[in-house]
Amino acid sequence: MKSHKYIFVIGGVMSGVGKGITTASIGTILQAKGHKVNLAKADPYLNVDAGTMNPTEHGEVFVLNSGLETDQDMGNYERFLNRDLANADYMTSGMVYKEVIEKERSLKYRGKCVEAVPHIRDEIVHRIVESGKANNSDITIVEIGGTVGDYQNAMFYEAARFLKIKNPKDVTFVMVSYLPVPPKLGEMKSRPTQHAMHQLMSFGIQAEFIIARSEVAIDHKRKEKLANACNVPAENIIAAPDIDSIYDVPLNFERDKFGDMIEKTLSLKHKQIDISPWRNFVTKTKKARGVVESENPVKKVHIAIVGKYFDTGDFVLSDAYVSIIEAIKFSAYSLGVKPELHWLNSKKFESDTVVDEKTGKHVEKVLSPAEITKRIKETFKNIDGILVPGGFGETGIEGKIAVIKHAREQGIPYFGICYGMQLMVIEYARHIAGLTGAQTAEIDPKSEHLVIDIMEHQKKLLEAGKYGASMRLGGYPCVLNPKTIAGESYSKAGWTLKVGEKHPSGRVVKEGIKYEIQKSSVYIIERHRHRYEVNPEYVTQLVDAGLVFSGTSPDGHLMEIAELPRESHPFFLGVQFHPEFLARPLDPHPIFTAFVSVCSKKTK
């Protein structure tokens, strides 16, 4: 019987240097070689899932088709492998401890003293093994979050070590470590990585490979130095210098024959690689970015992303919207244009922070309508398209609505996602449908016109204080009106389904969701993450005022896509779901492609 193989990707020196991309790239290479691969993430935090974490602190929450809220690395895994992942591919310390404690409370351990070792360790091992079984894979690649030496992830290292002891020929370790080049010294320093490796060895783990992350490629002399200090062959130290695009990484690894080395280490059958689809995609990105020459000049498309999750001290955290950024890139590259993204905090269209002359303290000065109009005109005069992403809460909302109004009136292509669609509906209700003061219940539940309201069962969950994993989450069907921008875009890309058809990716509706779709209907499956919906009581008034709901739930009760006809506006469209979660390098999302295409026609 063929044994299952395991590759653990761990971090040395510091986090944020590319463990997730390394994991995804190894998976891409081995998959291109014809191996059955699954990727898994082990996060050390005690949250049961990523859903309750602040995006400005942790980055984007990525939602699987099942509805599980996960770390943003899971998005990279899906994008690189070009397929959906399963619940079994993700775990947190919170999940593990919760499961063990529930078993203990149910006397599943038969009165034994429940301890970190063996019970927590064994639960982690069980989950890693099950992830491979759930995917029917031959190789499971596990990224362990954090860095070696963190208290939080020690149990994951212990589980990996235990799995290696039980299956010595079937487990290998890859350390992704940072080698700094201090500017004043001008020399790459390997000592921090040596210390990280020694610390890893104190866990009883010896890494067989080192991914040497740095500003520049590691030289042979330092490879030898690391090899001698870390018990790793020099040829197993892979250079990973800074690059312009993460999508170059699989090709760089393949150039160093990393896939062949992994096959040899794990006694896998050597297979020839066919990575041409990925290579073709990377070539497109380079042409669009102007890295390689193209027959025609590269056209730049300026897209403004107006959001609220940008501020983190003195820095801009674009990680809060990483899937949206990548989705725009995929569509732009497929069209042969270069996206130029402009990050705009919606609060700047509401107020200014000024110093109070009397107290000397910083205070918020609310802008007048005239000041808001002037600022918006100046800000967007050279912008080809506007995107308002999802979010929660009231901060910056009136600023976003003012921007949406400007986009509608000036014919600037507009794309609203989740909250961005809800605010688009509010703007249209206020200024076109005559519903003065229209609002969302999320901000003012006592508003006269709640055109956006919370679902009844959601109200009960909130009253009970249940916030985690309690939204409309995961894959749901959406029936399309084929004679609309949305309908035509999905149809052109081949993403539409009819009753009885299966999506090429194997995507299905979230488990437990019951729905009836007429045989003549065309539908799609998209992922959701929200509590609030367009209030059905106002749909007729909005439609009579000219708004088109081009996508609805199968029963017609929930509005999934709203748009204006092309004769009224070149592109004024919002979706209640999160299309960015399904955008892939080799399969760009139809709505993003339609949006970028219209934006590219606007640019001069």
N, C-alpha and C positions, 0 to 999 in steps of 0.2 A: 504493500500500500504506500502511495506517495505521501511523504510527510509535508505538512504545512510549514511555510517559511515566514519568519518575522524579521522586520527591520525596524529598529528603534532610532529615531532622530532626536538628539538631545542638544542642549545649548551650553556653550561655555563662555565665560567672561562676562557677557551681558546679553540682555534680550533685545529683540527687535532687529536682528541682523540677518534674518532670512531662514529660520527653521521651517516655517510653513511653506515657503517657496521651494526650499530644498526638498521637502517631503513630496510636494506636488510634482516637482520635476523628476524625481526618482520614479514616481508612479507613472508619469508620462512616458519615460524612456522604457520601463519594463513592459508597459502596456503596448507600446509601439513594437516591442519585440515579440508580442504575442502571448505574454504571460497574463494570467488572470489576477488582477491586482485590486485590493481595496485599501483605502486610506482612512486612518482613524486619528482622532485628536483626544488627548488626555489633558484636561485643564485642571490645575491644582486648586482653584478657588472653591470655597464652600457653598457658593450659590448652586442651587440644584440645576439651573440652566442660566443662560446669558440674558434672559428676558428682562430682568429687573435692574440691570446695570446701566449706568449713565453712559451714553455714547461718547461724551467728551472725555471720559476717563478710560473707557475700555475699547472704544471703537464701535464699529457697526455690529448690530445683532443680525446674524444671518439665519433665515428661517428655512428649514428643510420642507420637503413636500408633505411630510407627516404632520408638520406644525411645530416640531421641536425647535426652540430658539437656541441658537448655538453661537460659537465664536466665529469671527469673520474668516478665519483660516479655512473653515468648511466651505466657504464660497470659493476660495482659490482652488480647493480640491475639486469641486464640481466643475469649475471652469477649465482646469487643466485636463481632467479626465473626460470632459464633455458628457457627463452623465450624472444622474441623481444619486445622492448618498442616502444611507439608511440611518435610523435612530441608533442602531448598534455601533455606528462609526463614531459616536461622540460620547464622552463621559466627563464628568467633573468629580472632584472629591466629594462635593455635596451629594451627588447621585449615589456614589459608592457608600458613604457613611449612612445616608438615609436608608438604603437597602439593607445594610447590615443591622442597623438599629431596629428596623421593622421586623426583620427575621428574629432578632433577639426577643422582641416584645411578643412575638408569636410562638416562642419556645422552639423555633426551628433548630437551635443549637443544642437542644436537649439538656439545658441547665448548665452547660459548660461556661467557664469564664471567657467572655468575648473580648478579644484583644486585637490590637493593630496587626500583629503577626501571631497567628496566620490568617485571621478572618478578613481583615481589610485587604491584605495582600491577595488572598485567594479570590476575593470578589473582583478585584482588578484583573487578575489573570483570566478569570471566567469571562469577563466582558471582552477582553482582547480576543480570546479564542472564539467567542460567539460572533464577533464582528466578521471574522473570516468565514464562518459558517453561513451567516446571513447573506453574504455576498457570493457564496459559492466560489471563493477565490483560492488561489494557490499561494499568494503572498500577501501578508498584511503589513502595511507600513504605518507605524505609530509615531506621531509627534508628541513628545512630552513637553508640556508648556513650562515656561520659566527657564531657569538656568541651574546648572548643577551647583549644589551647595544651598539652594533654597530649602528652608524647612518644609514648605508647603508640598513640594513634589517628591519628597523622600520615599513615600510609599510606592509611587509609580516606579522609581528606580529599583526598589526592592522587588516589585512584581516582575520587572524586566529581568533582573538578575536571576530570580527563581526560575523563570521560563527558560533562560539560557542554561542553567544547571540541569534542568530536566530534558532539554533538547539542545545539547551543545553544538550540533552541526546545522541546526535549523534557525539559529538566531544570530544576528549581527547588529553592531551598533555604529552609528554615524554621528560624530560630534561636529556641530556647526559652531565655530569659535572665531572670535574677533582678534585680529592682529593689528594693533594701533601703529600708526606712523606719526609720532609727535612732530609737529612742524619745526620746532627748534632743534630737534635731533636729526631729522631727516633720515631716520633709519627705522625699518620695520622691527618691532619688538615681539618676540615669541614667548617671553616669560609668562605673561598672563595665561596664555593657552596651556603652557606646561603645568602651571598651578591648577588650572581647571581639570586637566587630564589626571593629575595626581589625586585631586579631590574625587573625581569619578571612580578612580581605582580603589579609593577607600570604601566605596559602596560595593566593591567586589565586581566591578564592571570594567572591561578593557575594550575601548573603541577600536574597531578595525579600520575606520576611515576618519579623516579630519577634513572638513570643508573649511578652507582657510579664507575667511571673509576679511577684506581690507579695502582701502581706497585703491590699491594697486595689486597686481598679481604677485603672489609670493615667489621668491626666487629659489633656485636650487639649493643655495647655501643654507637658507632658513628651513627648507624642507628637510635637509639632512639633520639640522639641529633639532627640529621637532621629532624627527624619526628616532634619534638617539635617546631623547629625553622621555618620549611617550610610548615607546615600544610599538610604533606604527611604521610599516615600510614606507620609504620616501615616495614610492609610486602611488601609495594610497592616500597621499595628501593632495587634495584637489584645489587648485587655485580658483577663487571666486571673488574677483575684484568688482568694484562698483561698476554697474552698467546702467544704461539709460532705460532699459525695459526689462521687466521681470520675465517676459516671455522669451528672452534670449537664453535663459538659464538652462533649459533642457538641451538646447543645441550645444551650449558650451560644455555641459557635462558629457554629452555624447562624443564631443570632439576629443575629450580625455579618456574615452572608452570606459566611462564609469559604469555603464550598464554591464559590460563584459566582466568587469572586476567583481561586481556584485554577484553575477552568475557563478563565477569561479569560487568566491568565498562561501556561497550557500550551496555549492554542488548542484546548481541548476543546469538544465540542458541549455547549451549555448544556442541562441536563436538569432537569426539576422534581423536587423531593425528596419522598419519602414516608417520613417518619421517625416515623410514628404508633405503630408497635409499640414503639419505644424510648421515645417520649414517655409511652405508657401504663405502661411499666415504671417510669419515673422517678416518675410520679404515685403508683404503688403504694408506692414507697420513701418518698415524702414523707408519705403517709398513715400508714404504719407507724411512721415516725420522729416523727410528731406535728408535722411542719413545716406541713402543711395540715390543715384541719379534716376530721374524719370523723364519720359518723353515730354510730358507737359509740366508746367510749373505747378507746384503744390498749392492748392487753395486752402487758406485758413478759414475756419469757421469759429466765430466768437460766441460762446454760449455762457450765459450768466446762470450760476446756481445760487438761488436766493434761499438761504436757510438760517438756522439758529444754532446748530451744534458746531460752531466754529471756534469759539473762545475757550482757550485753555492757557491761562496766564498770558504771556506775550506771544503765543504761537497760534497758528491756524491748524486745526485738526481735521484734515480732509478724510481721515480714516472713518469718520462717522458716516460717510457716504461712499465708501470704496466701491461697492457694487454698481452704483450709479455712474461713477467715474469710468469704470471699466466697460460698462454697457455702452456709454457714449463712444469710447475709443473703438470698440469692436465694430460698431455701425459706421463710424467715420472712416476707419481703415478699409472697410469693405467697399465704401464709396470713393476711396482714393483721396480723401480730404484730411486735413490736420485739425483736430479740435483744440481750440485755445479756451481753457476754462477760467472763468472769473468768479472768485468766491466773494459773495456779497452777503453781509449780515443784515437781515431784514430790519433789525433794530435801528439801523442808520436812516431808515425812511420813516421813523416815528419821532426820534428825539436825538439830542446831542448831549454829551457829557461835558459840563462846563464847571468852572470854579466860581463858587459863590463869593462875591466881593466882600461881604460882611464876615462870613465865617471862615472863608478860605477852604471850605470843603467842596468835594466834587458832588455835583447834583445833576439830575436829569432835567434838561430843558425840552419841553414838548414842542415840536415843530408845528407851525401854522400850516393850513392846507396849501397856501401859496408856496411856502418853503418846501413842502413835500413834493409838490408838482415840479418845481424848478429842479430839485435835487434828482428826481427820477429822470427827467428829461436829459439832464447833463450826464447822468450815469449810464443811460442806455442808448445814447446816440450812436455808438459804434458797435452795438450788440446785435447779433444775428438771430438769437433765440434765447428764451428764458425758460428755466426749469425750476419748479418749486417742489422739493422732495417731501417725504413724510416727516412727521414729528409729532410732538405732544405739547399741550399747554398753551398759554395765551401770550407768552413773550414773543414780540415781533410780529404778531398776527395782522394787526392793522397795516403794518408796513408791507407785508406780503400782499394783502388785498389791494392796496394802492398800486403796487407793481403789476398785479394781474389786470387791473382796470386799464392801466397804461398799455399793456400788451394787447388787450382786446381792442382798444380804441385806435391804436397805431398800427394794427396789423402785424405785430411782431409775433413770430411763431412761439406758442406757449405750450408747455407740457407739464401737467400737474400730476404728481404721484401721491396717492393716499390722502394725506392732509392737503396736499397741493390741489387735488381734485375737489375736496370738500370746500376749500376756500374759493376755488373757481366758481362753484355753485353758489356760494354765499354772495360773491361779487355780482354774479349775473342776477341773482334774486333781488339784490338791493337796487341795482342801477338800471336793469332792463325789465324785470318782471314786476316792478313796483312794490316789492315787499320791503319797505323801509325798516331798517333795523334788523334785517335777517341775520341770524347768528347760529352758532353751533352750541349744543347743550354742554359741550366740554368747557366752554368759556362762560356762558350765561344761561343756565337752565331755565331761567324765568323770562327769557326773551319772548316777545310777542310772536315772532316768526322763527321757530326752530326748524329751519330747512335741513339741518343736520342734527340727528338725534341718536341716542344710544338705544341699542336693542334691548328688549324687555328682559331677556335672560341675563344680559350683561349687567343690568341694574341690580339684579338679585345677587350677583357675584360681588359687586362693589359694596353693596350693603353689608355683606358678610366679611368684608375685608380681604377678599381673595383677588389678588392682583397678578400673581405669577401664573403664566401659561393659561390665562383666562380670556384672552381675546379671540377673535375669529382668526385662526392660525392655520397655515398650510394650504394645500391645493384644493381649490373649489372650481366647479365648472361655471363657465360664463357663455351664455347663448348670444351669438352675434347677429346684428343686422348687416347682411352682406353688402348692402349698397351705401356704405359709409366709409370714412377714412380708416377707421379701425378694422372693419370687416374686410375691406380690400387689402389692407396691409398684411393681415394675418393670412389671408388666402394666397396672396402673391408669394409669401415665404413658405407656404406649404405647412403651416402650423395648425390649420383648422382640422377638426375631427367631425365625423358623423357617428350616430349611434352604432355601436358594435366595432368601431375602429380602435386601434391601439396606437398611441403616440410612439414615434420611432425611438424615443429615449426610454420607453417603458413606463412613462409617467402615468400615474393614476390619481384619481381623486382621493383625498385624505380618508383614511379608514373610518367607517362609521357614518359617513355622510350619505344620506339617502336623497336621491333626486330623480325626477322624471324628465326626460328630454324627448320631444317629439322627433320621430324618425326623419322628418324633413329638415330639422334644425341643424345648423352648423354651430359648433361650440369649440371652446378652448379651455385649457386648465391653467390657472394662474395661482400664485401663492399670496396669501393675505397675512396682515398683521395689524389689526385695528379693532376698535370697539364701536365706533360711530359710523352711521350710514346716512345716505340721503333719505330724508323723511318721506315715506310714500304719500303722505297727505298733500305734499306740495308738488308732486311730479307733474300733474296735469297743468298746473299754472306755469311751471317752468317750461314745459313742452309747448304750451300755447304761446309763450314768449319767444320761442325760437330755439331753445336748447334741445339737442338730440341725445337721447340715451341709447347709444349704439350697442351696448352690451348689458345684459341683465342676468340675474340668477335664473335657473330653469323655470321657477314658478312666477317670474316677472316681478317679484316683490322687492328685490334689492337691485339698486342701480350700480352697475360695475364700471361702465365707461360713459363719459359725457363728452360731447363735442359740438362744435358749430359746423354747419355745412361749408364746403369749400367756397361756395359763392359768397358767403358772409365773411369768411376769414381764412387765410391760407392754412393755418394749423392752430386751432384752439381746442385742446383736448386734454382730458384728465382721466385717470384710471384709479379705481378704488384699491386695487391690488398693488403688488410690488413687482413689476415686470423685470426689474434689474436682477432679481434672484435667478432668472432663467436665461439671462444673456450669456453666451459662451463665445470664446474666440473663433471657433469653427462654425458657430451657428448664432449670428447676431440676432438680437430681439427685433421683431418686425416693427413695433411701435417706435423704438429708438431710431431705427433706420429711417422710418418715414419722417420723424421729427428732424433728424440731422440732414436728410435730403432736402427738406423744405428750407432749412436754415442755410444750406449751402447755395441755394438758388437766390437767396436774399443778399448774400455777401457780394461785394463788388470786386 
